[in-house]
Amino acid sequence: MAEAGDPNSGTETAEEPPNDEGGNGVPVKKAKRQVNRTALLIGAGMLVAVVAAVWGSFQFIEGERQREVQQWQVRLGIVADSRAAAIGDWLEQNFAYMRELSENASLQLYMSELADGGEETALDAKKDKNGNKVEAEEDEAASASYLRNLLVATAERTGFKAPPPVGEVTANVERVGVAGIGLVDKEGKSLVSTPDMPPLTAKIRAAVAKALDGEPTVIDVYLGASGQPTMGFVLPIFGIQEDSDGAKGIGAVVGMRTIGKDLYDRLKQPGETAKTTETYMVRGKGVAVEYLTPLADDTAPLKRTMSADTPGLAGAHALKKPGGFAIKSDYAGEEVLAASRTIAGVPWVLIRKISRKEALSATDTRLTTMLVVFVLLIVGITVTIFAVWRHGSSMRATQAAANMKVAMERFENMSKFMRVVTNSQRSVILAVDGETKYTFANETASKEAGIPVEDMMGKPMSSIIGPIKAQAYAEINKGVLKDFERQSHTIVFGDEDNDEADGHDAFQMVQGDFVPLRGDRDFPPAVLMVLNDITELTHERRRSEKMLRGLINTLVSVVDRRDPFSANHSSRVAEVGRAIAVEMGLDETDSKAVDIAGSLMNLGKIFIPTELLTKASDLTPEERGILGNAYMVTVDLLKNVTFEGPVVETIRQLGETWDGGGPLGLKEEEILVTARVLSVANAFVGMVTPRAYREAMAFQKVADILMSDTGSRYDRKPVTALVNYLENRGGTKLWAHFSEAPEESPEGNPDQDSV
């Protein structure tokens, strides 16, 4: 037992420590065990923190990559929409060519005679009337010759003809039918066709049968006899007295054409700078994907087919989910970003793609660099914390100071990291607490304020950017902290209406995102503000709008000066139309479209002789037709001009009526609402304004006429909106001067000096 208390016996001391509280053994042993447990907990916590930080870094990088992919999805989608629209326009244009023939009165009469009595009855009628059968046959031949010439002329003009032969062709060898236009009767029998019209195959006959039921039909693209992609357009022909709604066709017009540069060029995006972008079209062919257009690897149209089961094939994905976006492999096996769009009326899907390597290489490099920086920061912070903790763990007196140092270094490192990321941005990025005191600011914010970042910290916004801006931001931040939800605002400082060319300092417009930041025991809740100055962009947009308005006013003045009785007609129609649009609650784009369309609708009158514009009376039907259709000349003049809204289409549909009696046959909601508004405004101004051949009509009488024509000629909504504006918005008083006659020149002729 004497050895039990031997101070050299470490084992006995550890198992049965003495009860001397002041001894050195017991506290040391207890403290050592406590340090070991603490070290274990701290080590585990640090490991969890490092893993969480690394995981968070990867999540952040992946989120950034996905945002870049989403931006490419938007870009590719915009181009795909525009190219799909161009292809749709091409299809509609070809249908329009066939529609010209199907609605030709002579052709309808010829087909109606065949449908009513057949060829034999028509010949007998000629014999009874003219005295012999020979003359009837000659008339029949003459009709066929006329129709053939009509088809040939149309084919030459519209491209429904065989391409010129390549190389030497034997003169006495008849070419195989490649493309052309033909007429078939209701039995599917060919009547008249152009020389190179292909024979009526089963595919063409099936399309004709479908068209005879009243449905325009497309013969989908295939390799024709010449080895070139060929497709057809079939429209029914109705009797001259029949309505196409629900009627059975008495025949059909068939147009076959080869596809070439005129279609494929529409797939090219103007101004494209990327090297690997491509637009092509595919369709399903059984369990395969067939490529319809030329490919970047020089594959000819309809010469490549791939299995739809090919893993990750972009074409197969587009056929399965048309209108979607994905990262897939193209026909060459290269990974691409691809957006798809359907083409109305045909089983085609348009694909717009770009190589993933080209699209995301810069982003991947940047994000990889950021990830390396993140990981190095995390590792550096972890090593620093561990070293500081190890250095101070043996000294309880310095433990608090060591922990404070670690926290400060950690905060400083994170602050430096935030500055590295945010200082590379052009946006003003800053954080303020509930009292608008700065807690963070990037270099862009510092440059805009004109003072160093460190001098901004802890100061209220009013002392840095002024009380007006500070008050505006404070109100927004108050709501953000109250609801604790992200908000976006556009803030205007100054007089927004003062937008003269030399008055750019009159106002400032800022687009801002405001994100709430949760607080902790050391920092109160704050708001992260990301601000972008869009003043210059706003000025440029308004300057462009003013230039457009100035050009429109100049064009309108040219027209108004040639017709004194129509002087100011365009501007008045635009004014009335916009008032109706606002009264109906249309959006700003449609309201502007009505305004611009009203201003430009009479531009076509510059081609009408002045003597006809100023003719006082006795207008012939032909002259009335010229005046009434002047707006279609305007459409031809403006069809290639790009406007923000549907300006050209609004003018094109100006003559349409609610019941479908207009030249385009559109009715009710098929007519653009802007065109319905403009039609009412045009009629109103025309009736309340004096003309060379009549006096101005009273406002109430005009309103009664317009109301009586609702449901037949006009849509009721814009008419009631106009009446409400006249009666309850002061429109009658505002537009009273419309009824005043134009002043005459000294010689007695109105506007004699007009150009």
Summary of the structure (lengths in Angstrom):
residues: 755
radius of gyration: 39.7
end to end distance: 133.2
largest distance: 157.9
contacts: 2244
relative contact order: 0.05
helix: 54%
strand: 15%
